[in-house]
Amino acid sequence: MADAKTKPTAQSARDFLAAVPDPRRRADAQELARIFQRATGEKPVMWGAAIVGFGSYHYRYDTGREGDMCIAGFSPRSGAFALYVLSGAKQESALLERLGKHDRGKACLYVKRLADVDRNVLEELVRTSSEHTRKTQQCDVCVQGRAAPKARRAASKAT
């Protein structure tokens, strides 16, 4: 079984954020780090080459594959910030409605600029998500994401 590519590294999150080339994106990334740190109560740690993560949890799939991932995190990508804050928490939908301008992926949010979102709502979203993940030790997005393919495989075997 292959090792997970996204693991904590010894690279400094502070140095990584200081090296973001665009000054506005750098300032946004540094503010995101402060928001995430307040919301999670964890210090920033680099996960892989480009994810600033906070806290960690252990996951185990039905297939037996297991590993560790940050409870919450973000990556200052060139087009948008990828925010890893979706856990399936009950309050998540209401917070997303109030967040501001964002796009949603399967397990993350995309925000072009921090000015496009309500920072207080974002902080509450990070707090809610991290608390939910700590309680369940496995985010619902991961569980739900595996449920559909598993059901399709079972249905195809039955036919």
Phi, psi and omega per residue, in radians:
M1 nan 2.364 -3.095
A2 -1.259 2.551 3.067
D3 -1.285 2.595 3.064
A4 -1.161 2.427 3.137
K5 -1.406 -0.506 -3.093
T6 -1.625 1.775 -3.124
K7 -2.339 2.770 3.049
P8 -1.089 2.493 3.128
T9 -2.155 3.014 3.106
A10 -1.514 -0.086 3.132
Q11 -1.072 2.459 -3.141
S12 -1.336 2.179 3.079
A13 -1.116 -0.674 3.127
R14 -1.062 -0.785 3.121
D15 -1.149 -0.713 3.118
F16 -1.032 -0.829 -3.118
L17 -1.184 -0.639 3.120
A18 -1.146 -0.371 -3.115
A19 -1.604 -0.002 3.071
V20 -1.059 2.138 -2.961
P21 -1.125 -0.751 -3.083
D22 -1.389 2.203 -3.076
P23 -1.027 -0.693 3.140
R24 -1.189 -0.753 3.122
R25 -1.152 -0.646 3.108
R26 -1.085 -0.801 3.127
A27 -1.109 -0.719 3.094
D28 -1.096 -0.746 -3.129
A29 -1.124 -0.709 3.129
Q30 -1.176 -0.641 3.074
E31 -1.181 -0.703 3.076
L32 -1.020 -0.731 3.128
A33 -1.047 -0.706 3.119
R34 -1.171 -0.728 3.123
I35 -1.085 -0.855 -3.118
F36 -1.109 -0.690 -3.131
Q37 -1.146 -0.747 3.098
R38 -1.107 -0.753 -3.046
A39 -1.241 -0.587 -3.088
T40 -1.717 -0.389 -3.045
G41 1.289 0.272 -3.103
E42 -2.032 2.684 3.074
K43 -1.480 2.641 -3.142
P44 -1.238 2.409 3.107
V45 -2.357 2.420 3.089
M46 -1.314 2.304 3.045
W47 -2.014 1.989 -3.035
G48 1.173 -2.720 -3.063
A49 -1.522 -0.281 -2.962
A50 -2.514 0.177 3.124
I51 -1.943 2.197 3.031
V52 -1.631 1.951 -3.031
G53 -1.959 2.783 -3.105
F54 -2.337 2.125 -3.105
G55 1.223 -3.139 3.089
S56 -2.725 2.769 3.047
Y57 -2.529 2.762 3.135
H58 -1.779 2.361 3.098
Y59 -2.117 2.710 3.075
R60 -2.483 2.124 3.120
Y61 -1.487 2.835 3.097
D62 -1.047 -0.461 -3.127
T63 -1.291 -0.193 -3.092
G64 1.783 -0.290 3.107
R65 -1.159 2.427 3.127
E66 -2.556 2.875 3.139
G67 -3.134 -2.909 -3.141
D68 -2.193 2.629 3.112
M69 -2.587 2.775 3.095
C70 -1.229 2.577 3.126
I71 -1.174 -0.703 3.082
A72 -2.596 2.698 3.132
G73 -3.033 3.116 3.094
F74 -2.672 2.807 3.081
S75 -2.329 2.187 3.138
P76 -1.432 1.266 3.137
R77 -1.210 2.871 -3.047
S78 -1.171 -0.632 -3.104
G79 -1.524 -0.590 -3.097
A80 -2.863 2.762 3.019
F81 -1.358 2.280 2.997
A82 -1.638 2.091 -3.119
L83 -1.895 2.055 -3.114
Y84 -1.633 1.445 -3.039
V85 -2.363 0.132 -3.124
L86 -1.617 2.062 -3.100
S87 -2.141 -0.126 -3.069
G88 1.511 0.235 3.122
A89 -1.063 2.589 -3.068
K90 -0.959 -0.718 -3.060
Q91 -1.419 -0.082 -3.002
E92 -1.010 -0.834 -3.093
S93 -1.042 -0.780 3.138
A94 -1.102 -0.699 3.124
L95 -1.175 -0.685 3.125
L96 -1.113 -0.620 3.109
E97 -1.110 -0.532 -3.106
R98 -1.678 -0.123 -2.997
L99 -1.129 -0.782 -3.034
G100 2.102 -2.812 -3.029
K101 -1.245 2.030 3.123
H102 -2.752 2.835 2.974
D103 -2.020 2.693 -3.090
R104 -2.073 2.292 2.996
G105 -1.751 -2.928 -3.134
K106 -1.145 -0.769 -3.080
A107 -2.271 0.203 3.137
C108 -2.606 2.942 3.064
L109 -1.910 2.646 3.047
Y110 -2.079 2.200 -3.138
V111 -2.242 2.175 -3.132
K112 -1.250 -0.789 -3.133
R113 -2.434 2.560 3.132
L114 -1.121 -0.489 3.119
A115 -1.159 -0.285 -3.123
D116 -1.393 -0.184 -3.072
V117 -2.192 2.775 3.055
D118 -1.402 1.982 -3.053
R119 -1.118 -0.587 3.109
N120 -1.181 -0.696 3.102
V121 -1.169 -0.722 3.106
L122 -1.042 -0.779 -3.139
E123 -1.089 -0.707 3.101
E124 -1.157 -0.652 3.091
L125 -1.098 -0.791 3.117
V126 -1.097 -0.770 3.138
R127 -1.081 -0.847 -3.124
T128 -1.068 -0.804 -3.128
S129 -1.114 -0.799 -3.100
S130 -1.175 -0.658 3.094
E131 -1.132 -0.729 3.129
H132 -1.101 -0.772 -3.134
T133 -1.141 -0.688 3.099
R134 -1.086 -0.684 3.140
K135 -1.189 -0.749 -3.054
T136 -1.600 -0.320 -3.082
Q137 1.001 0.201 3.050
Q138 -2.819 2.170 -3.033
C139 -1.282 2.545 -3.117
D140 -1.118 -0.510 3.110
V141 -1.049 -0.747 3.113
C142 -1.118 -0.774 -3.113
V143 -1.132 -0.829 -3.141
Q144 -1.148 -0.659 3.135
G145 -1.084 -0.525 3.125
R146 -1.520 -0.398 -3.043
A147 -1.162 -0.750 -3.086
A148 -1.118 -0.896 3.108
P149 -1.058 -0.652 3.124
K150 -1.095 -0.754 3.117
A151 -1.128 -0.705 3.115
R152 -1.122 -0.721 3.126
R153 -1.106 -0.742 3.131
A154 -1.104 -0.720 3.130
A155 -1.156 -0.672 -3.127
S156 -1.236 -0.533 3.082
K157 -1.245 -0.523 -3.108
A158 -1.301 -0.402 -3.099
T159 -1.626 nan nan
